């Protein structure tokens, strides 16, 4: 179970994202003023890595958009993932945290697969040990191993998504978990998808939107 510490982070996650988001292929670039708009967490069975799927609002009027940023929080560097580092931050309780684009983190990839396979459940973004009932999952057909057996093969950015390719236990071929980087209300999903995660986020006018966060192919 992940424990949510209500404390300070310097710099904050949003300050780090203000510099990082414009460097992404799925972001238009320019001045960024990110604001948290929703999301959920997943538990690391080993209790070592924090996992958060954050919906981040940016822009105003016709240029307003909401982006999905899965992040992992670690107590030390992740070997071989220098290209995926969003930044480091000083946590008021845990000390220095290395914050990564979670699509390149094998722990997040395994737990995203576990969520789609029905072996774990989404947790509330800001509460400890509190499942998030607003996150809906259409399950994939799981393999025969444990959730931790799903191994990250690679992650590839597209114009509005990141494909996280995993090798799932018992599967004849790798499985692609498509993380929707640009969130859109409605059932924006391939009808041939093998599984789907939908969740909510807040729009600038205060209303709630729901759409696909990730799906499996």
N, C-alpha and C positions, 0 to 999 in steps of 0.2 A: 504494500500500500504506500503510495506517495504521500508524504506529509507536506502540506502547503504552509510555508513560513510567511507570515505577514510582517515583512521587514523591508529594508531598503536595498536597492541595487544601484550601483554607480559605475558606469552609466546605466540608465534604465534600458530595458529591452527596446522600447520605442525609439530611444535616441540611437541605439545601434542600428535599428532597422531604417531610420531616416537616411543613413549613409549607405546601407547595404542594398535596399530595394532598387534604387536607380541603376544598379549594376547588373540586374537580372534581365534575361532575354524576354521575359513575359511582362516586364514593367516598361512604361513609355519613357521613363527617365525624367529629368528636371527636378524642380524643387519638391521635396516630399515632406508632408506633415502627417505622419501616421497616427491613427487612433485605434485603440482596441475596440473591436466590434462584436466579439464573441469567440467561440471555440470550445475545446474540451481537452482533457488530458487522458493519457494512457499510463498504466503502471508498468514499470520494469520489474519482472519477477525477481531479479537479483537485488532490487532496491538501490541500485547504484546510479542510474541515469534518469534524469527528469525528462518527461516527454510531453510536449504541449503542441496542439494544433490551434494556432491563433488566427482568427479572422481580423484583418487589418484594413481599416477604411482609409482612403486617401483621396484628395481632390475635392472639388466643389462643383455643383451644377452639372453640366453636361460631361465634365471630365471626371466626375466622382466614380470611384471603383472600389471594390473590396477584394483584397488579395488573401490567399491562404498561405500561411507561413508555418509549416511544421518545424519545431525547434527541439533540440536536445540540449540538456544542461549536464555538464560533466565536471568532475573535480580535477581533471587533468586533460592534456591534449589527446585527441583521438588519432592514433598513428595512421598516416596515409590520407588524412582528410583535411590537410591544410587549405585546399581549395574551397572547402565547404564551411570554413570558420566565419561566422558572422561577427564575432568579437569576443572579448573577455569583459567580465564585470565583477565588481566586488560585492558579494552578497553579505548582508548584515550579520548572518549567522553562520553560513557555510564557507565563507571566504571566497577566494577567486573561483569563478565558474567560467568554463569554456563553453560558449554557446555556438551550436552548429546548425546549419541547414539540415534538418533531420532526415530529408530524403536521401542523404548520403551516409546515414548512420545505421549500422546493422541492427542495433537494438530497436530503433523505431521501425525499421522495415519488418522485423520479426513480429513486433506487436501490432502493426497495421494488418499484417496477414492474419494474426490471431483474432483481431476484431472482426475481420471479414469472415473468418471461419467459425465464429461463434464461441471462441475459447477464452475471450476476455470481454469486458464491457467498458464503454466510455465512462470517464469520471468527470465530475464537475470541475470547471476551470479554476475556481478559487476556493474550493472546500476540500478538506481531507476526508477520504473514505466515504465519498458521496457519489453514487452513480448518477449519470446525466440521462434522464429519461427522454430528453428531447432529441437525442441522437438515435436515428433509425438505421438498422443494418439489414440489407438483403444478403443472406449468406452465400458464400461460394461453397462448392463441394470440397470439404477438407480432405487432406491426405491422412496418412496413418500415424505420423509421428507426433511429437509435441510441438507447440507453437514455436518454441525456441529453435526448432530444427529448420525453420524457414530462413534461408541464407540470402543475403543481399548479393546480387550479381553485378548490377550497375545501376546508375541513375542518369537519366538523360532529360535535359530541359527542352521543351517545345515552346511554341508561341504563346500558349495559355495554360500549360500544364507541365508537370514533370512525371516521366514514366519511371517508376521504381520496379526494376525487374528482380524477382526473387525466384529461388529454386525451392519449391515447396515439397514437403515430405510426401512421397508416394506419387507425385505428379510426373507424367512422362516428359514434360517440357517445362521450361521456365514460365512463370506467370507474371504478367505486367499489371502492376497496381498503379493506375493513373491518378495522380494527385492534381486536382483542379486548382490551379494557381489564381485564376480570375473567377471569382464566385458569381454565379448568375442565378437568380430566382427561378424556380420551376424544375421540372424533370429534365434537366440538361444532361442526358446520358445516352450512350449507345445502346439501342435495344438488344444488342447481342452480348451485352456485358454479363460477366459471370457472377457479379456481386456488386453491391452499391452501399455507400455510406452517405446519408443525408443529415444535415444539421441546420441550425438556425444562426442568424447574425442580425445585428441591428443596422438599419438604414439611417442615413443622416436625418430624416424627418421623424425618427423615433419609432417607426413601425418595424416589425420583424419580418425578415425574409427567410425562406428555406430553399435549399438547393443541394446539389451534389457536391460533396467534399472530395470523394475518391470513389473509383470503381475499378473492377478487376476485369482483365481481358485474357 
